[in-house]
């Protein structure tokens, strides 16, 4: 089940994994919003590193591109919309904490089971070809094989965008 | 360089690669030192002044003296600043600025990384510096610094969109995101084979958005000294301030290199009979022209207003770059089939 070969790839995987887990834990435990956002950025960077290890460079750098911008925006919203002069400790509610823990463990179990059980060979096209140009492969998959879902997503985004503008106009 | 990058990594190769990194670092530091000197000189001449001329022959050591001063200055951290983030921010700003240089090819043979998504790598990593600038502004616990950081984030996000979309035309013409591939696709002997003529709209949008990404005049709102004292680095002094300045000038280097590779044909000569001149000379000439252009712009243009800045980004550059993609796609369909 866990046959691990100790090489450079494993070392890199380990570093990125530690970065992601540490970032996620710190994200939950920090109290200042800027610190939280920064640890979240560490998680995103770790995920991008994982994508590089999996030879999905396009995905990795798109991840950095989108989330680095998103993190800066989130940070600005965090600074503008929260009261950061006092950081008082929150009262701990035992029932809520237990329920949250149960939910988190259940989600982990579900994901773990689903990933262990997944059969990637059976997908259309089988395993993605290990080419050096996966940008081309992604482009062809998006604009040839799955063009309809792609267009539907873009329509959905446009609707959400226009809806946001309409709501903002009404409030102003 | 290519044999070194494709062979399996041994300790000796790792040492050679490390030494190349050090060489690039020294070249960049030398560039930054003399870019600052020539910027002051050129702007001085354009404004009927002499510019720095006291330290060393023709003032050549002025920047060296300035850097020395910065390095031996007292390092202050405000008592109410967020200490850890205050220390982290300059390093976080500098690291991506130097990392992006890896993908810029200088000649056919001399390049540091042959990445198949080189262009995307550049754009993605340069976004991290924005994060560092916001962080530095926030960690300083100073209203001017925070305002500078906020402006920087708003501006970088707004102009990153047209920047990325404007280079999409180039990517469509050359069919690759690899910067070496993009330069190769511009070969043809004459300068009209370079991308800046077929992609003139994309080129214009790219230059404007790039100047804005560099936070240079006329888009230097994040550090508008007449409104914000010094912007996001008000509280920084000495070594840490030097890092922020260094980041800015390393990005000047990076953008000049990127413009040369994307639009100005990289190492290619402008005419076939000039092919005997080595490629690195052509690269350097184009590179220096762009750096000079940035200085020229700074001496010429006043700073634009915040509302005009956002209007220009979203209402002019974005539609223009989208139209550019559309027209490029139509032309490729019509004429190259």
Interface residues (C-beta under 8 A of the other chain):
Chain A: X8 X32 X34 X35 X38 X41 X57 X58 X61 X62 X63 X64 X65 X68 X69 X71 X72 X73 X75 X76 X79 X132 X133 X135
Chain B: X9 X82 X85 X115 X116 X117 X120 X121 X123 X124 X125 X127 X128 X130 X131 X134 X135 X138 X139 X146 X150 X153 X154 X156 X157 X160 X164 X177
